[in-house]
């Protein structure tokens, strides 16, 4: 293991599997017990998606085979192959933030009511992400066998996991398996809207919104520190707070360091619910056009991309 901080990652992943197992065994019928357990399962499934994001930027283990095995485990928490996170996030969003090569750019959203922009962000960008993922998958089958086989291993692990749950109790799977996975996918994709909408992509520092509350970042493995993550994607999540204080906070606009994600969301989507830039001015959307090609040529893709590149 490269950083001791990842014991927290393992603990959170363990909690997710424990919650699923408890609910499958006991099937709590009392709302006062069942609802908190389900909400906790959804939350820790989302944390699994955060861990997916983290491990594809900074592998957990020194040995590649351990990282590849861990990616199969993470796939079960998130409900989607970990390696499939590479094209849309690592190669599109990170390299081409908020441009037409960024499939997850927030400027695609055009509703007057900002809450709708947030709620429909995931289904809107998914229409572009899923077909692009399939094109990338087909290309990698021919040009990058190791990544292709790793993705198949992750699909296989997920298929086995889902198959076992369906065999045990298909109704429980829908509640304790599928629902948390859908919440995790919605949460990790929609974070992009919170972290980038109304920011300045031309700025060295004001390109991302940060949520710096200590409780949130403890529970999300420092996912709130987004600006420094874009500056150095390979930086381990445990190092982000200190690097943010040193490299970002002295230079960023103060409004882009939000102490509370809950209060920010209330202002952005509740009251007054206006879509504003970080400096308080209304967001002015550029003319929206089609996505531009972003998938690099096979010889431009690192040989170890998505393969737990250590050891």
N, C-alpha and C positions, 0 to 999 in steps of 0.2 A: 504494500500500500504506500502511496506517495505522500499522503498527508493524513495525519491522525484525525483531522476534522471530519473525515469521511466516516468515522464511527457514527456520527449523527445521521449521515445518509443511510447507513445500514440500519440504524435503529428505526428511522421513519419508514423504510421499506418493510422492515419486519412488522411494524405496527399495522401497515396496510394488510399484509397477508393474515395476520392474527385476527383483524376485524372481519375479514371475509370469512375465515374459517369459523369464527364464533357465530356469525349470523347464519351460516349454512347449517351448523349443528343445532342451534337452539331456535332459529327462526322466531325471534322475539315478536310477540303479537301486541304487547302493550305499547301504545304510541309514545309514552314517556320514556321508554327504553329503546324501542326500535328506531325512532326518528333520530335521536342523538347519535346512535351507532351508525346509521346510514349516512348522516351528514359528515361524521368523522371519516368514514370510508371514502366518501367523495373527496374530502380534503386531502387525505393521504394518497389517493390516486393522483390527484393534481401534483402533489409533491413528487410522486414518481415521474411525472412529466417534466418537472423542474430538474430532477436528477438526470433524466434523459438528456436534456439540454446541456447540463453541466458536463456530463461524461463525454459528450461528443466534441466538446471544446477542450476539455482537460481530463484525460483518462484517470481513473481511480487507482489502478494498479500499475506496477512496473512491468509486469509480464503481460504480453499481448493476449495470450490465451485466457487469462483471468478476466481481462477487460471484455473480451468477446463473449465469455460465459455470462458476465454481469449484464451485458446488453440484452441477452435473452431473458434474464430475470426482470430487468426494467421493462421489457416489452409487456410482461404480464401485468404490471401495475398500471401502465399507460394505455394498454389496449391497442397498440400499433407498433410495428417494428421500429426499433430505435434507429436503425440505419436509414430508414426512410425519412428521418428528420434532416438528413444531410442536404439534399438538393434544395428544398424550399427555404430552409433556414440558413445553413452555413454558406451555400453557394449563391443563393439569390438575395436574401434579405441582408446578410452581413456585408456582402461585397457591393451591393447596389442600393443602399438604404434610401427608401422613399422615391426612387426613380421608377421608370416604367419597366426596368429589369427586376424590380423588387415586387414579387408576386403578392407580398403582404403589405404593400403601401396603404396607408390610411386614407389617401386622397381618393380611393375608389368609392368611399362612402359619401353620399350626397343627400341624405335625408335632412330636412330642416330641423327635425326634433333629434337632438344629439343622442338621446337614449337609444333611438332606433339604430343609429350608426354603430353604437357599441354592440347591441344585441344581434345585429345582422352582419357584423364584421366577419365572423368565422364562416358562415355559409357563403358569403360573397367571395372571400378569397379562396375558399376551398374549391370553388368551381375552376380556378386556375391551377391550384396546387396539385390536385389529384391527377389530372391529365399530364402535367409536367413530370410528376413523380413516375408515372408509368413510362413516359418517353425515356427518362433517365435510367429506369430499371432495365428497359430493353437494351439501351446502349451499353450499360455496364455488363450485361450478360456476355456481350461479345468482346468488350475491351478491358473489363476489370473483373475477372472471375472471382477473386477473393471477396470483394465487396458483395457481389451477386450471391455467392454461396452463404455469406454471413447473413444477408437479408433473408434467404430461404430458411436458415436455421431459426431465425427469430420468428418468421411466419409459422414454422413448424411448432415451435414452443408455444406460441399463442393459440394455434389450432388445437393442440393437445390440452392446454389449460381450459379453453372454452369447452372443448368436447367433454372433458371430465365433469365440469360444472353442469353442463346440459344433461349429462347422464344421471347425475345425482338428483338434480331438481331444476328443471328448465325455468320454472317460475322464479325460484330464488336467484338463478343466474341473471334474469332480466333486472331484478332489483339490486342485488349485491355485486353483480359483475358488470353488466352492460351500462347501467345508469352511472356508476362512478367513472367508468371509462369515458363516457360521453361528457361528463362534467370536466374531467381532466383535459380532454381535447379542447373543449370550449375555453377553459381557463387559460391554458398556455398560449393559444392562438390569440385570444382577445387581449392578453396582456400587451400585445404589440400596439394595439390602439391606445391604451393608456400611456405607454412609454414613448410614443412618437408623434401622436397627433398634435398639431399646433406647435411643433418644434422647428428649429432652423437647421436643416441638413447641411447648409453651407458653413455653419459654424464649427469650430474645432471642439466646442464644449456644449453648445446649446442644442445639440442634435437629439438628445434623449432626456426623458423625464425620469427622475429617481424618486423612489419611495424609501425613506431612510429610517422609518420606525424600527426600533430594536426588536419588538415582539414579532412583527411581520417577517423581518429578515431572519430571525432565528428559526421560524417555522417554515420559511421558503428557501433556506440555504442561500441567503443573501441575494435572492433574485431581484430585489429592489434596486440594487446598485447597477444601473444599466449603462450609464455613460462610459464609465471606465471599462466595462465589459466590451463595448464597441471599440474602444481605443486599443484594447489588448485582449482579444477573445480567448486566447489560450491561458489567461491568468486563472489560477484556481479560485473557486468561489470563496474560500476562506480568507483570501487575501484582498478581496474587493473593498471592504470598508476602509482599511488603512490606506489603500491606494486612492480611493475616492477622496479622502480627506487631504491627501497630498497633491494629487494631480488634477482634481476636478473642482472641488468645493471652492478654492480661492478664485476661480475664473468663471464659473458657471453663473447664469442668471439665478438669483435666489429663488424665484418662483419654480424653478425646475428641480429643486430639492424639497419634496413634499414630505412633511412629517407623518401624515396619516393618509393611507390609500382610501380609507372609508370616507373621510371628509372630502378628499379630492373628488371621489366619485359622486358624492352627494352634490357638490357644487357643479360638476360637469354634466350630470344626468338628472339631477333632481331640481334643486333651486340654487341659482337661477336657471341652470340647465342649458346654458349657452355654449356654443362651440367657439372657444377662444384660443388664441395663441398664448404662448407662455408669458408674453408681456402684457396681456390683458386686451389686446386688440382682436377683433373678429377674424376668424380664419378665412383667408381668401384662397379658394381652391383654384389650382391651375386647370387649364383645359385638359380633360381626361381623354386619353387615347388608349389603344390596345397595348397589351403587354409586349415588350420587346424581348427578343431572344437572349437568354441569359446562360443557358447550359454551355459550359466550356467544352472545347474539343477534348477528346479522350486523353491526348498526350499532355493536356494542361491540368488534368485532375491529379492531385497527389496520390501516389501509389498506396498510401496507408489511410486514405480518407475513410472514416467510418469503421475502422478496424481496430479501435483501441490501441492506437499507435504508441506503444511503449515496449521495451524489452525485445 
